[in-house]
Amino acid sequence: DNRFWDWYDQIKMNTIKRITVVINLLDEQAKPLMTWTLSNAWPTKITATDMKSDGNEVAIETIEIAHEGLTIATP
């Protein structure tokens, strides 16, 4: 799913598209345990692991998101 990359790619000429981001923490049955809702959020940084041909580390990508409001909910 490239939605984060597409969103990040829209930042051009200091035009930032702010959206609502919903993050769900799921249990083993894929039911939400906790939900974070970020209001007027925009990506500030995306980083990825250096891919080395002789390495065996796990590839991890991270995204930093700034926002103008946070709501936390539990079921």
Protein Blocks (a to p, Z undefined) as FASTA:
>chain_A
ZZlmmmmmmpgghiacddddddddddfkopafbdcddehiacfbdcdddddfkbcbdcdd
ddddddfbdcdddZZ
